[in-house]
Amino acid sequence: MKIIVNGKEAGTKETGCAICGSDWGSYYAKVDGEELFFCCDICAKEFSNMIQEVKNRTNWNKIDEVNIRGNWSMGRHVMARSGVQRYYFYITFDEDGNIRTFKPE
């Protein structure tokens, strides 16, 4: 899965957290069959919940790309892609990593 956070590739220790882009921490989690880097367990939970919600709403089996713009406090505008299909949405999370707002755009 290709992951872009605020214009930069992310998802490894070298490139940064898969949802916020931070390079501190050392938390790894398997999401959609891939081992990804996160700065913390909350970011991992947010990302996993986001991917699952997209799959539930689109009936996609696999997500090839996620392009995330924004941050925790302002929310994130996201484009998810599977093959040639794209799905755009706005998402916010609570302090525990659960989805608070999910609005298709």
MODELLER restraints for C-alpha pairs under 7 A, 6 or more apart:
rsr = mdl.restraints
at = mdl.atoms
rsr.add(forms.Gaussian(group=physical.xy_distance, feature=features.Distance(at['CA:1:A'], at['CA:63:A']), mean=6.58, stdev=0.5))
rsr.add(forms.Gaussian(group=physical.xy_distance, feature=features.Distance(at['CA:1:A'], at['CA:64:A']), mean=4.70, stdev=0.5))
rsr.add(forms.Gaussian(group=physical.xy_distance, feature=features.Distance(at['CA:1:A'], at['CA:65:A']), mean=5.29, stdev=0.5))
rsr.add(forms.Gaussian(group=physical.xy_distance, feature=features.Distance(at['CA:2:A'], at['CA:64:A']), mean=6.20, stdev=0.5))
rsr.add(forms.Gaussian(group=physical.xy_distance, feature=features.Distance(at['CA:2:A'], at['CA:65:A']), mean=4.51, stdev=0.5))
rsr.add(forms.Gaussian(group=physical.xy_distance, feature=features.Distance(at['CA:2:A'], at['CA:66:A']), mean=6.31, stdev=0.5))
rsr.add(forms.Gaussian(group=physical.xy_distance, feature=features.Distance(at['CA:3:A'], at['CA:9:A']), mean=5.73, stdev=0.5))
rsr.add(forms.Gaussian(group=physical.xy_distance, feature=features.Distance(at['CA:3:A'], at['CA:10:A']), mean=5.44, stdev=0.5))
rsr.add(forms.Gaussian(group=physical.xy_distance, feature=features.Distance(at['CA:3:A'], at['CA:11:A']), mean=6.42, stdev=0.5))
rsr.add(forms.Gaussian(group=physical.xy_distance, feature=features.Distance(at['CA:3:A'], at['CA:18:A']), mean=6.58, stdev=0.5))
rsr.add(forms.Gaussian(group=physical.xy_distance, feature=features.Distance(at['CA:3:A'], at['CA:65:A']), mean=5.81, stdev=0.5))
rsr.add(forms.Gaussian(group=physical.xy_distance, feature=features.Distance(at['CA:3:A'], at['CA:66:A']), mean=4.96, stdev=0.5))
rsr.add(forms.Gaussian(group=physical.xy_distance, feature=features.Distance(at['CA:3:A'], at['CA:67:A']), mean=5.97, stdev=0.5))
rsr.add(forms.Gaussian(group=physical.xy_distance, feature=features.Distance(at['CA:4:A'], at['CA:10:A']), mean=5.64, stdev=0.5))
rsr.add(forms.Gaussian(group=physical.xy_distance, feature=features.Distance(at['CA:4:A'], at['CA:66:A']), mean=6.29, stdev=0.5))
rsr.add(forms.Gaussian(group=physical.xy_distance, feature=features.Distance(at['CA:4:A'], at['CA:67:A']), mean=4.64, stdev=0.5))
rsr.add(forms.Gaussian(group=physical.xy_distance, feature=features.Distance(at['CA:4:A'], at['CA:68:A']), mean=6.00, stdev=0.5))
rsr.add(forms.Gaussian(group=physical.xy_distance, feature=features.Distance(at['CA:5:A'], at['CA:19:A']), mean=6.51, stdev=0.5))
rsr.add(forms.Gaussian(group=physical.xy_distance, feature=features.Distance(at['CA:5:A'], at['CA:20:A']), mean=6.61, stdev=0.5))
rsr.add(forms.Gaussian(group=physical.xy_distance, feature=features.Distance(at['CA:5:A'], at['CA:21:A']), mean=5.92, stdev=0.5))
rsr.add(forms.Gaussian(group=physical.xy_distance, feature=features.Distance(at['CA:5:A'], at['CA:67:A']), mean=6.11, stdev=0.5))
rsr.add(forms.Gaussian(group=physical.xy_distance, feature=features.Distance(at['CA:5:A'], at['CA:68:A']), mean=4.81, stdev=0.5))
rsr.add(forms.Gaussian(group=physical.xy_distance, feature=features.Distance(at['CA:5:A'], at['CA:69:A']), mean=6.07, stdev=0.5))
rsr.add(forms.Gaussian(group=physical.xy_distance, feature=features.Distance(at['CA:6:A'], at['CA:68:A']), mean=6.07, stdev=0.5))
rsr.add(forms.Gaussian(group=physical.xy_distance, feature=features.Distance(at['CA:6:A'], at['CA:69:A']), mean=4.78, stdev=0.5))
rsr.add(forms.Gaussian(group=physical.xy_distance, feature=features.Distance(at['CA:6:A'], at['CA:70:A']), mean=6.67, stdev=0.5))
rsr.add(forms.Gaussian(group=physical.xy_distance, feature=features.Distance(at['CA:9:A'], at['CA:15:A']), mean=6.13, stdev=0.5))
rsr.add(forms.Gaussian(group=physical.xy_distance, feature=features.Distance(at['CA:10:A'], at['CA:16:A']), mean=4.95, stdev=0.5))
rsr.add(forms.Gaussian(group=physical.xy_distance, feature=features.Distance(at['CA:10:A'], at['CA:17:A']), mean=5.95, stdev=0.5))
rsr.add(forms.Gaussian(group=physical.xy_distance, feature=features.Distance(at['CA:10:A'], at['CA:18:A']), mean=5.11, stdev=0.5))
rsr.add(forms.Gaussian(group=physical.xy_distance, feature=features.Distance(at['CA:10:A'], at['CA:21:A']), mean=6.06, stdev=0.5))
rsr.add(forms.Gaussian(group=physical.xy_distance, feature=features.Distance(at['CA:11:A'], at['CA:17:A']), mean=5.30, stdev=0.5))
rsr.add(forms.Gaussian(group=physical.xy_distance, feature=features.Distance(at['CA:11:A'], at['CA:18:A']), mean=4.05, stdev=0.5))
rsr.add(forms.Gaussian(group=physical.xy_distance, feature=features.Distance(at['CA:11:A'], at['CA:36:A']), mean=5.20, stdev=0.5))
rsr.add(forms.Gaussian(group=physical.xy_distance, feature=features.Distance(at['CA:11:A'], at['CA:37:A']), mean=5.01, stdev=0.5))
rsr.add(forms.Gaussian(group=physical.xy_distance, feature=features.Distance(at['CA:11:A'], at['CA:38:A']), mean=6.97, stdev=0.5))
rsr.add(forms.Gaussian(group=physical.xy_distance, feature=features.Distance(at['CA:12:A'], at['CA:36:A']), mean=6.08, stdev=0.5))
rsr.add(forms.Gaussian(group=physical.xy_distance, feature=features.Distance(at['CA:12:A'], at['CA:37:A']), mean=4.75, stdev=0.5))
rsr.add(forms.Gaussian(group=physical.xy_distance, feature=features.Distance(at['CA:13:A'], at['CA:23:A']), mean=6.27, stdev=0.5))
rsr.add(forms.Gaussian(group=physical.xy_distance, feature=features.Distance(at['CA:13:A'], at['CA:37:A']), mean=5.79, stdev=0.5))
rsr.add(forms.Gaussian(group=physical.xy_distance, feature=features.Distance(at['CA:16:A'], at['CA:22:A']), mean=4.99, stdev=0.5))
rsr.add(forms.Gaussian(group=physical.xy_distance, feature=features.Distance(at['CA:16:A'], at['CA:23:A']), mean=4.42, stdev=0.5))
rsr.add(forms.Gaussian(group=physical.xy_distance, feature=features.Distance(at['CA:16:A'], at['CA:37:A']), mean=6.98, stdev=0.5))
rsr.add(forms.Gaussian(group=physical.xy_distance, feature=features.Distance(at['CA:17:A'], at['CA:23:A']), mean=6.11, stdev=0.5))
rsr.add(forms.Gaussian(group=physical.xy_distance, feature=features.Distance(at['CA:17:A'], at['CA:37:A']), mean=5.48, stdev=0.5))
rsr.add(forms.Gaussian(group=physical.xy_distance, feature=features.Distance(at['CA:17:A'], at['CA:38:A']), mean=4.14, stdev=0.5))
rsr.add(forms.Gaussian(group=physical.xy_distance, feature=features.Distance(at['CA:17:A'], at['CA:39:A']), mean=5.36, stdev=0.5))
rsr.add(forms.Gaussian(group=physical.xy_distance, feature=features.Distance(at['CA:18:A'], at['CA:36:A']), mean=6.81, stdev=0.5))
rsr.add(forms.Gaussian(group=physical.xy_distance, feature=features.Distance(at['CA:18:A'], at['CA:37:A']), mean=6.21, stdev=0.5))
rsr.add(forms.Gaussian(group=physical.xy_distance, feature=features.Distance(at['CA:18:A'], at['CA:38:A']), mean=5.76, stdev=0.5))
rsr.add(forms.Gaussian(group=physical.xy_distance, feature=features.Distance(at['CA:19:A'], at['CA:43:A']), mean=6.36, stdev=0.5))
rsr.add(forms.Gaussian(group=physical.xy_distance, feature=features.Distance(at['CA:19:A'], at['CA:47:A']), mean=6.11, stdev=0.5))
rsr.add(forms.Gaussian(group=physical.xy_distance, feature=features.Distance(at['CA:20:A'], at['CA:71:A']), mean=6.55, stdev=0.5))
rsr.add(forms.Gaussian(group=physical.xy_distance, feature=features.Distance(at['CA:22:A'], at['CA:39:A']), mean=6.20, stdev=0.5))
rsr.add(forms.Gaussian(group=physical.xy_distance, feature=features.Distance(at['CA:23:A'], at['CA:39:A']), mean=6.45, stdev=0.5))
rsr.add(forms.Gaussian(group=physical.xy_distance, feature=features.Distance(at['CA:24:A'], at['CA:39:A']), mean=5.56, stdev=0.5))
rsr.add(forms.Gaussian(group=physical.xy_distance, feature=features.Distance(at['CA:25:A'], at['CA:39:A']), mean=4.41, stdev=0.5))
rsr.add(forms.Gaussian(group=physical.xy_distance, feature=features.Distance(at['CA:25:A'], at['CA:40:A']), mean=6.21, stdev=0.5))
rsr.add(forms.Gaussian(group=physical.xy_distance, feature=features.Distance(at['CA:26:A'], at['CA:38:A']), mean=6.78, stdev=0.5))
rsr.add(forms.Gaussian(group=physical.xy_distance, feature=features.Distance(at['CA:26:A'], at['CA:39:A']), mean=5.88, stdev=0.5))
rsr.add(forms.Gaussian(group=physical.xy_distance, feature=features.Distance(at['CA:27:A'], at['CA:37:A']), mean=6.00, stdev=0.5))
rsr.add(forms.Gaussian(group=physical.xy_distance, feature=features.Distance(at['CA:27:A'], at['CA:38:A']), mean=5.13, stdev=0.5))
rsr.add(forms.Gaussian(group=physical.xy_distance, feature=features.Distance(at['CA:27:A'], at['CA:39:A']), mean=5.70, stdev=0.5))
rsr.add(forms.Gaussian(group=physical.xy_distance, feature=features.Distance(at['CA:27:A'], at['CA:40:A']), mean=5.40, stdev=0.5))
rsr.add(forms.Gaussian(group=physical.xy_distance, feature=features.Distance(at['CA:27:A'], at['CA:41:A']), mean=6.45, stdev=0.5))
rsr.add(forms.Gaussian(group=physical.xy_distance, feature=features.Distance(at['CA:28:A'], at['CA:35:A']), mean=6.53, stdev=0.5))
rsr.add(forms.Gaussian(group=physical.xy_distance, feature=features.Distance(at['CA:28:A'], at['CA:36:A']), mean=5.54, stdev=0.5))
rsr.add(forms.Gaussian(group=physical.xy_distance, feature=features.Distance(at['CA:28:A'], at['CA:37:A']), mean=4.65, stdev=0.5))
rsr.add(forms.Gaussian(group=physical.xy_distance, feature=features.Distance(at['CA:28:A'], at['CA:38:A']), mean=5.79, stdev=0.5))
rsr.add(forms.Gaussian(group=physical.xy_distance, feature=features.Distance(at['CA:29:A'], at['CA:35:A']), mean=5.56, stdev=0.5))
rsr.add(forms.Gaussian(group=physical.xy_distance, feature=features.Distance(at['CA:29:A'], at['CA:36:A']), mean=5.54, stdev=0.5))
rsr.add(forms.Gaussian(group=physical.xy_distance, feature=features.Distance(at['CA:29:A'], at['CA:37:A']), mean=6.75, stdev=0.5))
rsr.add(forms.Gaussian(group=physical.xy_distance, feature=features.Distance(at['CA:29:A'], at['CA:44:A']), mean=6.55, stdev=0.5))
rsr.add(forms.Gaussian(group=physical.xy_distance, feature=features.Distance(at['CA:30:A'], at['CA:36:A']), mean=6.04, stdev=0.5))
rsr.add(forms.Gaussian(group=physical.xy_distance, feature=features.Distance(at['CA:31:A'], at['CA:48:A']), mean=6.04, stdev=0.5))
rsr.add(forms.Gaussian(group=physical.xy_distance, feature=features.Distance(at['CA:38:A'], at['CA:44:A']), mean=5.79, stdev=0.5))
rsr.add(forms.Gaussian(group=physical.xy_distance, feature=features.Distance(at['CA:42:A'], at['CA:96:A']), mean=6.31, stdev=0.5))
rsr.add(forms.Gaussian(group=physical.xy_distance, feature=features.Distance(at['CA:42:A'], at['CA:97:A']), mean=5.23, stdev=0.5))
rsr.add(forms.Gaussian(group=physical.xy_distance, feature=features.Distance(at['CA:43:A'], at['CA:97:A']), mean=6.77, stdev=0.5))
rsr.add(forms.Gaussian(group=physical.xy_distance, feature=features.Distance(at['CA:45:A'], at['CA:97:A']), mean=5.43, stdev=0.5))
rsr.add(forms.Gaussian(group=physical.xy_distance, feature=features.Distance(at['CA:46:A'], at['CA:93:A']), mean=6.91, stdev=0.5))
rsr.add(forms.Gaussian(group=physical.xy_distance, feature=features.Distance(at['CA:46:A'], at['CA:97:A']), mean=4.61, stdev=0.5))
rsr.add(forms.Gaussian(group=physical.xy_distance, feature=features.Distance(at['CA:46:A'], at['CA:98:A']), mean=6.30, stdev=0.5))
rsr.add(forms.Gaussian(group=physical.xy_distance, feature=features.Distance(at['CA:49:A'], at['CA:98:A']), mean=6.95, stdev=0.5))
rsr.add(forms.Gaussian(group=physical.xy_distance, feature=features.Distance(at['CA:55:A'], at['CA:61:A']), mean=6.75, stdev=0.5))
rsr.add(forms.Gaussian(group=physical.xy_distance, feature=features.Distance(at['CA:62:A'], at['CA:82:A']), mean=6.36, stdev=0.5))
rsr.add(forms.Gaussian(group=physical.xy_distance, feature=features.Distance(at['CA:63:A'], at['CA:80:A']), mean=6.84, stdev=0.5))
rsr.add(forms.Gaussian(group=physical.xy_distance, feature=features.Distance(at['CA:63:A'], at['CA:81:A']), mean=5.89, stdev=0.5))
rsr.add(forms.Gaussian(group=physical.xy_distance, feature=features.Distance(at['CA:63:A'], at['CA:82:A']), mean=4.80, stdev=0.5))
rsr.add(forms.Gaussian(group=physical.xy_distance, feature=features.Distance(at['CA:64:A'], at['CA:81:A']), mean=5.65, stdev=0.5))
rsr.add(forms.Gaussian(group=physical.xy_distance, feature=features.Distance(at['CA:64:A'], at['CA:82:A']), mean=5.06, stdev=0.5))
rsr.add(forms.Gaussian(group=physical.xy_distance, feature=features.Distance(at['CA:64:A'], at['CA:83:A']), mean=6.74, stdev=0.5))
rsr.add(forms.Gaussian(group=physical.xy_distance, feature=features.Distance(at['CA:65:A'], at['CA:80:A']), mean=5.69, stdev=0.5))
rsr.add(forms.Gaussian(group=physical.xy_distance, feature=features.Distance(at['CA:65:A'], at['CA:81:A']), mean=5.05, stdev=0.5))
rsr.add(forms.Gaussian(group=physical.xy_distance, feature=features.Distance(at['CA:65:A'], at['CA:82:A']), mean=6.93, stdev=0.5))
rsr.add(forms.Gaussian(group=physical.xy_distance, feature=features.Distance(at['CA:66:A'], at['CA:78:A']), mean=6.88, stdev=0.5))
rsr.add(forms.Gaussian(group=physical.xy_distance, feature=features.Distance(at['CA:66:A'], at['CA:79:A']), mean=5.74, stdev=0.5))
rsr.add(forms.Gaussian(group=physical.xy_distance, feature=features.Distance(at['CA:66:A'], at['CA:80:A']), mean=4.52, stdev=0.5))
rsr.add(forms.Gaussian(group=physical.xy_distance, feature=features.Distance(at['CA:66:A'], at['CA:81:A']), mean=6.45, stdev=0.5))
rsr.add(forms.Gaussian(group=physical.xy_distance, feature=features.Distance(at['CA:67:A'], at['CA:78:A']), mean=5.54, stdev=0.5))
rsr.add(forms.Gaussian(group=physical.xy_distance, feature=features.Distance(at['CA:67:A'], at['CA:79:A']), mean=5.12, stdev=0.5))
rsr.add(forms.Gaussian(group=physical.xy_distance, feature=features.Distance(at['CA:67:A'], at['CA:80:A']), mean=6.49, stdev=0.5))
rsr.add(forms.Gaussian(group=physical.xy_distance, feature=features.Distance(at['CA:68:A'], at['CA:76:A']), mean=6.34, stdev=0.5))
rsr.add(forms.Gaussian(group=physical.xy_distance, feature=features.Distance(at['CA:68:A'], at['CA:77:A']), mean=5.95, stdev=0.5))
rsr.add(forms.Gaussian(group=physical.xy_distance, feature=features.Distance(at['CA:68:A'], at['CA:78:A']), mean=4.56, stdev=0.5))
rsr.add(forms.Gaussian(group=physical.xy_distance, feature=features.Distance(at['CA:68:A'], at['CA:79:A']), mean=6.68, stdev=0.5))
rsr.add(forms.Gaussian(group=physical.xy_distance, feature=features.Distance(at['CA:69:A'], at['CA:76:A']), mean=5.41, stdev=0.5))
rsr.add(forms.Gaussian(group=physical.xy_distance, feature=features.Distance(at['CA:69:A'], at['CA:77:A']), mean=5.20, stdev=0.5))
rsr.add(forms.Gaussian(group=physical.xy_distance, feature=features.Distance(at['CA:69:A'], at['CA:78:A']), mean=6.28, stdev=0.5))
rsr.add(forms.Gaussian(group=physical.xy_distance, feature=features.Distance(at['CA:70:A'], at['CA:76:A']), mean=4.34, stdev=0.5))
rsr.add(forms.Gaussian(group=physical.xy_distance, feature=features.Distance(at['CA:70:A'], at['CA:77:A']), mean=6.32, stdev=0.5))
rsr.add(forms.Gaussian(group=physical.xy_distance, feature=features.Distance(at['CA:72:A'], at['CA:92:A']), mean=6.88, stdev=0.5))
rsr.add(forms.Gaussian(group=physical.xy_distance, feature=features.Distance(at['CA:75:A'], at['CA:91:A']), mean=5.79, stdev=0.5))
rsr.add(forms.Gaussian(group=physical.xy_distance, feature=features.Distance(at['CA:75:A'], at['CA:92:A']), mean=4.76, stdev=0.5))
rsr.add(forms.Gaussian(group=physical.xy_distance, feature=features.Distance(at['CA:76:A'], at['CA:90:A']), mean=5.60, stdev=0.5))
rsr.add(forms.Gaussian(group=physical.xy_distance, feature=features.Distance(at['CA:76:A'], at['CA:91:A']), mean=5.34, stdev=0.5))
rsr.add(forms.Gaussian(group=physical.xy_distance, feature=features.Distance(at['CA:76:A'], at['CA:92:A']), mean=6.48, stdev=0.5))
rsr.add(forms.Gaussian(group=physical.xy_distance, feature=features.Distance(at['CA:77:A'], at['CA:89:A']), mean=5.84, stdev=0.5))
rsr.add(forms.Gaussian(group=physical.xy_distance, feature=features.Distance(at['CA:77:A'], at['CA:90:A']), mean=4.46, stdev=0.5))
rsr.add(forms.Gaussian(group=physical.xy_distance, feature=features.Distance(at['CA:77:A'], at['CA:91:A']), mean=6.56, stdev=0.5))
rsr.add(forms.Gaussian(group=physical.xy_distance, feature=features.Distance(at['CA:78:A'], at['CA:88:A']), mean=5.66, stdev=0.5))
rsr.add(forms.Gaussian(group=physical.xy_distance, feature=features.Distance(at['CA:78:A'], at['CA:89:A']), mean=5.36, stdev=0.5))
rsr.add(forms.Gaussian(group=physical.xy_distance, feature=features.Distance(at['CA:78:A'], at['CA:90:A']), mean=6.14, stdev=0.5))
rsr.add(forms.Gaussian(group=physical.xy_distance, feature=features.Distance(at['CA:79:A'], at['CA:86:A']), mean=6.62, stdev=0.5))
rsr.add(forms.Gaussian(group=physical.xy_distance, feature=features.Distance(at['CA:79:A'], at['CA:87:A']), mean=5.63, stdev=0.5))
rsr.add(forms.Gaussian(group=physical.xy_distance, feature=features.Distance(at['CA:79:A'], at['CA:88:A']), mean=4.50, stdev=0.5))
rsr.add(forms.Gaussian(group=physical.xy_distance, feature=features.Distance(at['CA:79:A'], at['CA:89:A']), mean=6.64, stdev=0.5))
rsr.add(forms.Gaussian(group=physical.xy_distance, feature=features.Distance(at['CA:80:A'], at['CA:86:A']), mean=5.67, stdev=0.5))
rsr.add(forms.Gaussian(group=physical.xy_distance, feature=features.Distance(at['CA:80:A'], at['CA:87:A']), mean=5.17, stdev=0.5))
rsr.add(forms.Gaussian(group=physical.xy_distance, feature=features.Distance(at['CA:80:A'], at['CA:88:A']), mean=6.43, stdev=0.5))
rsr.add(forms.Gaussian(group=physical.xy_distance, feature=features.Distance(at['CA:81:A'], at['CA:87:A']), mean=6.36, stdev=0.5))
rsr.add(forms.Gaussian(group=physical.xy_distance, feature=features.Distance(at['CA:88:A'], at['CA:104:A']), mean=5.90, stdev=0.5))
rsr.add(forms.Gaussian(group=physical.xy_distance, feature=features.Distance(at['CA:88:A'], at['CA:105:A']), mean=5.22, stdev=0.5))
rsr.add(forms.Gaussian(group=physical.xy_distance, feature=features.Distance(at['CA:89:A'], at['CA:102:A']), mean=6.84, stdev=0.5))
rsr.add(forms.Gaussian(group=physical.xy_distance, feature=features.Distance(at['CA:89:A'], at['CA:103:A']), mean=5.42, stdev=0.5))
rsr.add(forms.Gaussian(group=physical.xy_distance, feature=features.Distance(at['CA:89:A'], at['CA:104:A']), mean=4.10, stdev=0.5))
rsr.add(forms.Gaussian(group=physical.xy_distance, feature=features.Distance(at['CA:89:A'], at['CA:105:A']), mean=4.74, stdev=0.5))
rsr.add(forms.Gaussian(group=physical.xy_distance, feature=features.Distance(at['CA:90:A'], at['CA:102:A']), mean=5.74, stdev=0.5))
rsr.add(forms.Gaussian(group=physical.xy_distance, feature=features.Distance(at['CA:90:A'], at['CA:103:A']), mean=5.13, stdev=0.5))
rsr.add(forms.Gaussian(group=physical.xy_distance, feature=features.Distance(at['CA:90:A'], at['CA:104:A']), mean=6.34, stdev=0.5))
rsr.add(forms.Gaussian(group=physical.xy_distance, feature=features.Distance(at['CA:90:A'], at['CA:105:A']), mean=6.71, stdev=0.5))
rsr.add(forms.Gaussian(group=physical.xy_distance, feature=features.Distance(at['CA:91:A'], at['CA:101:A']), mean=5.23, stdev=0.5))
rsr.add(forms.Gaussian(group=physical.xy_distance, feature=features.Distance(at['CA:91:A'], at['CA:102:A']), mean=4.62, stdev=0.5))
rsr.add(forms.Gaussian(group=physical.xy_distance, feature=features.Distance(at['CA:91:A'], at['CA:103:A']), mean=6.56, stdev=0.5))
rsr.add(forms.Gaussian(group=physical.xy_distance, feature=features.Distance(at['CA:92:A'], at['CA:99:A']), mean=6.06, stdev=0.5))
rsr.add(forms.Gaussian(group=physical.xy_distance, feature=features.Distance(at['CA:92:A'], at['CA:100:A']), mean=5.39, stdev=0.5))
rsr.add(forms.Gaussian(group=physical.xy_distance, feature=features.Distance(at['CA:92:A'], at['CA:101:A']), mean=4.96, stdev=0.5))
rsr.add(forms.Gaussian(group=physical.xy_distance, feature=features.Distance(at['CA:92:A'], at['CA:102:A']), mean=6.81, stdev=0.5))
rsr.add(forms.Gaussian(group=physical.xy_distance, feature=features.Distance(at['CA:93:A'], at['CA:99:A']), mean=4.45, stdev=0.5))
rsr.add(forms.Gaussian(group=physical.xy_distance, feature=features.Distance(at['CA:93:A'], at['CA:100:A']), mean=4.74, stdev=0.5))
rsr.add(forms.Gaussian(group=physical.xy_distance, feature=features.Distance(at['CA:93:A'], at['CA:101:A']), mean=6.79, stdev=0.5))
rsr.add(forms.Gaussian(group=physical.xy_distance, feature=features.Distance(at['CA:94:A'], at['CA:100:A']), mean=5.71, stdev=0.5))
